[in-house]
Each structure stands twice: as C-alpha cells, then as structure tokens.
Amino acid sequence: LRWQHPERGMVPPGEFISVAEDTGLILEIGHWVLTEAVRHIVKWNAYGLCDKSDLSLAINVSPRQFHQPDFVLQVLRILKDADVSPSCIELELTEGMLMDDLGSVIGKMAELRSHGVHISIDDFGTGYSSLAYLKKLPLDQLKIDQSFIRDINSDSQSDAVVVETIISMARHLSLDVIAEGVETQEQLDFLIEKGCDAFQGYYFDKPLPANEFAKYIEAHREKYRA
C-alpha cells in the first residue's frame, strides 16, 4: 500500500498507517485493501496468469480492523461477492495484536481457518513471542522479521541462530515459514539450507504496481513453480 500524495509523491505505509490507526481511517483503508486484493485475484485468474490452486495473496490486517465484531463476516462477504475461494488469501497478523483479548482472537482465527482462509503471523520474533500462546493459535505460517535476516551471514552468529531456531520450531509445530527482507544470494542460500519454505524481498524484486506485478508473474511463474 502506497499513498500517492500530490506534493510529496509516493509515501510509504510507515509514514501514514499509524495516523490511520489513531483516527479510525484504517477501517475504511483495510476494507478497501481486502476488496482490491480479491478483485486482483479475480483479474489475474481471468488473464490466465494463475489459477485458483496456485495463488495465495497475503494481506496485512491492522489490530483495529481485526478486532471489529463483524470482521470475519466482512472477509467472507468480500470473498463470496467476488466468487473467490477463501484459500486464495492469507491474512497476516502481528504478534502484538494477539496479546489483546487472546480468547477472542483465537476464536476469529479459528472461524476464518474453518472456511479455508490461511493465517500468518507477520514480523515474528519482534513482539511478545511465546510458545505458551503460539501452540494455542490456529495458524498456517510464521513470517520471520527482516531484522533477523539482514545479518545472518555476518561474523556474529546470533541472528543466524535465531532464524534457524524459528525454522526448526515452525517445523515441530507443522507450520510453514517465510523469510522477509531477503536481499542477497548468500541470505537465500542460508535459508534454503536451513529448510525455509518461502522468501520475500528485494532479491526478487521491489514492490510493484499491479500491472507490473502481472508482467512479473508472466515472466517468472514457470521458474518459481519449478
């Protein structure tokens, strides 16, 4: 998500999402993002760039958005109206979100997963990581925060140990794991060696507008599918 400001140009989310959270505008923005994401899935399917079995689009969800009483109904309604399978989306939640009314959070996560929606914990390792809550959560995936990926090939082995531990823990909990912030071949090689499932970062490409992303899929889908 980027804000195309008439004077400041392209403004990254880190500069306006917190304001949107504080003012409540995040609810409208979040609903728009969900709707647009699903609309693009339909569009890409129609163009033959992907099919319903091999595309899963990850969508960040804000705490304020997720804690709406009717959030689950909103998600299911958007999917139904577009005739998109729930398995085509993955909702990314932050660790901090889980600590507020854990029982309600687990209930919503379980309901979403019962309909086929995938659930991921974003920026894992930067919040209140705890096996006590992690083993209770109906999850599909952990996303390793880029702050741990940045220095995994440095002389200091602390980040490498953390990353390897998260991957091993995910394996034992039957969770997929994705690393964000991958920028070099050396980082990618390390993660592949340790058994990481998927990768995200500038090594592959920078954030793209939807039409350019469609071209990227067309050019690379056979490579990444293999």
N, C-alpha and C positions, 0 to 999 in steps of 0.2 A: 504494500500500500504506500503510495506516494501522494503528497499534496502538491498539485501544480499551481503554485502561487503566481499571480500576475506580475509581482515585482521581485520576489525572492527566488523565483524559478522552482526547481524540484526540491521540495522539503521532505527529508526522511522522516519516518514514523517516530523515531526517538525524540523529535522536537515538538510533536503535537499530540501524540496519543495520551500522554499524562494529562494534558489540558482537557482533552475529550472525556477522559475518565472523570475528572473533577466536576465538569459541567453537566455530565449526563449525555452529551452528544455521542458518546461511544456506543450507546444502544442503537441509535439510528445508523451510525457508521458500521457497526458489527452486523446488523441485519442486512445492510446493503452489500457488505463483503460476502456474506453467505450466499445471498441471492446471485450475485455476479459470478462467484466461483462455480455454482451449479450451472448457471447459464453457459459458462465457457466449457464445462464438461459436455453439455449437450452439443454445443457448436463444434468442438473437436471431434466428438463421435460422428457427427453428421459429415464432417470433412474426411472421415476415414483415417484421421491421424492416430487414433487409438480406439480401442473398443471397451465395452463395459467390464471386461475381465482383467484388463491390464493397466487401467488408470486409477490411481488413488491420489486425490488432491488434498494436501494438508492445509488447514485453515486455522489461524490463530484465533482464540476466543478470549476475550477480556474477562476478568473476575466479575465486574458489574453485569456484564452481558450474561455470563453463565449462571449467576445467582438469581436471574429473573424466574419467578414461579412457573412461567409457561415456556421456558427456553426449549425444553425437549419438543414440545408441540410445534414451536416455531421451526425448528430444524426439520422435523418430519413433514410439516406442511410444505416447506420450500422444496423438499425432495419430491414429494408427491405431485405438486403442481407442475414440476418440470419432467416428471416421469423418469427420474434418475434413481438408480439403486443406492441405498444407504452405504453400501460397501465402497462406493466411489469417492467417499470423503473420509478424511481423518481429522478430528478436532484436536488441536494442540492446546493443552492447559499448562499453566505454570505451577511450580511447586508451592509457591506462596498461597495460591488460590485454594489448595487442598486443606490448608490448616484452618480455614474459616468454615465452621459447621460441617465437619467431615462426614457426618451421617447423611446429610442432605446431598453432599457432593457425590458420595458413593452411590446413592440411590439414583441420581440423574445419570451418572456414568453407566450404571448397570442397565438402566432403561434404554439408553442410546445404543449400547452394545447389543442388547436383545433384539434390536431392529436391524443390526448389521453395521452400524456406524463404528469406525475404528477410533480409538482414543490413544493419544500420545502425551507424555509429559515432556514439555519443552524446557530447554536450558537446565537439564538435570545436573545436579551436583552443586548448584549455586544457591539453592534455597535451604529448606529445612529437611534435607534428605534423611529419611529414617526407615529402616526395614520394618519397623512396627506398623507404619501406615502403608508402606509400599506393598506388603504382602496382602493387604486387605483390598487394594484398589483393583477394579475390573479394567485392566489396561491391555494394550496391544504392543506398545512401543515406548522405549526411553530414548530421548534425544540428548546426546552429550553436548554440553555447552562448549562453544568455540574457545572459551578462555583456557580450557584444558588441552585443546587440540593444538593451539598456537605453538607451544614449546615442547611437544612430545619428542622431538628429535634433538633437543638441546642436551648439553652435558649433564644438567640436573635431571634426574630421573623421576622426580616427584609427580609431574603431570602424566608421564607415561604410565606410572604405576596406577594412578587414579583411573585413567582411561581403561587400562587392562582390567582393573577390578570391576568397573562398571559393566564392561562387556561380559565378564565372567558371571557377575551377579545376574545380569539380564538372562543369560543362558539358563541358569539354575531356576529362574522364575518363569521360563518359557516365554520370554518377551523378545521382540525384535529390538535392535538398537541401531540408531543412525547418528553419525557424527556430523556436526555442523562446523563451518569455518575451515573446511579443507581447502588449502591454497597451493600445496606443493605435492610433487610426485612422492617425495620422501614420507610425508604425512599419510598419503593414501596407501603406500606400501606397508607402513607400520600397521595401519588399521585393518587392512586386508589380512595381514599375517596373524593379527590377534582375533580375527573372526567377526569383525564388524559387518553388519548386513547391508548398510546403505550409507551414502555420503552426500553432503551438500556443501557447496562453497564456490569460491571464485576460481578454483582449479578447473571447474567445469564451465562456468560462465557467471557473469554478473546478473543481477535482477534484470528481467526483460519485460517490455510491454507485451501484451497478449499475442499480437500478431507476429512479433519476432519470436516469441516462445513457440508458437505453432510451427514456424520455419525450423526452429532448433529441433523440435520433435521429429519433423520430417527428415532432417539430415542425420540424426543420431539414433533413432529408435532401434534400428537393427543392431547397432553397436552395443547399446546398453541392454537390449533384450537378451543378447548373447551372453 
